[in-house]
């Protein structure tokens, strides 16, 4: 599955099947998708390039192609790192990333780097 700037809608083919529900967290930039069996978060390629470092993107590539972050764990990557999300969503994502430990260490390190920059 190639990265796409096409915003997912109901009926879009996702890494987990056909989207039967979508919810824009940031319209055109960050979108939750659900299928009959699973789901995740889609991030616009430009947002991903600008705000999610390669080592953080690499965490998600085990379970989804570029631009996609599966819903069980990896969705916290864009939710923690993409600026402009509401404070509760971002705060919950950061807390979950910290609690996940080693798997999300690059995300926590990036958050710390941004705090000191």
C-alpha positions, 0 to 999 in steps of 0.5 A: 500500500503506497502512501497517499495524500487522499483523505480516507472516507467510508469505503476507502481500502485501509491496511485492515480492510474497507473503512466503515467509519471515519472520524477526522481528528484534524480534518485532512491531516489526521483521521481515525478509521475503523473497519469491521475487524480493526482500524487505526489512524491515517496521517497526511504524508506532509504532516508525517514528514514534518512532525514524526521522525523516521525512528518513530515512524519505524515503530509502526511499520511492523503493523502498517504501511507508511502513513498508517498507525494501527489502533492498539498501540501505534496510534499514539505516535501521531497523536503525541507528536502532531501539533494542533490536536486537542489537549486531552487527546494529546495528553492521553497519547503521551501518557500511554506512550510513556507507560508502554516503555521500550516500544515507544522510547523513540517517541518519548525521547522526541517529546523530551527533545521538543520540550528542551528545544 
